[in-house]
Amino acid sequence: SVDCSFSRGVCDWKQDADDDFDWNPADRDRGDGYYMVVPAFVGQKKDMGRLKLLLTDLKPKSSYCLIFSYRLAGERVGKLRLFLANKKTAPVWEQNKGKDERWRTGKIEIFQGAETTNSVTFESERGKGKTGEIGVDNVILISGLCPED
């Protein structure tokens, strides 16, 4: 398994150079490490910020589960999407508002066919709101199918 929590900096994260703003580390409430965040006041409406996780050494013809924590806090804060490198056109996961400001768990299955997925991109799209944030934390990749809740 791959553990990509931002506190340890184990994984290979890259900011996209062609987007409108960067994701930044923020302190966790409990003070135990960091998560990555885009505050609502950054950029203009519809601006994008992309954070790419480079995946190396994934075996072809096998399945993986990417599990992550996310939070969309604030009125009309925007959208969070996930893209896989080999399926660039459509997001494999999208969320556009939280019921509340709590952290939630997202998961996507990555099937390695003949083409292997070599990266996952977290894309934040700026909304109309001026308060709140979009946050991502505890990104974990495990081999096999995603567990049921």
Secondary structure, DSSP 8 states (H G I E B T S, - for coil): -EEE-TTTT-SEEEE-TTSS---EEEE-TTSSSEEEEEETTSS-TT-EEEEEEE--S--TT-EEEEEEEEEEESTT-EEEEEEETTB-SS-SEEE---SSS--EEEEEEEE--SS---EEEEEEEE-S-SS-EEEEEEEEEEESS----
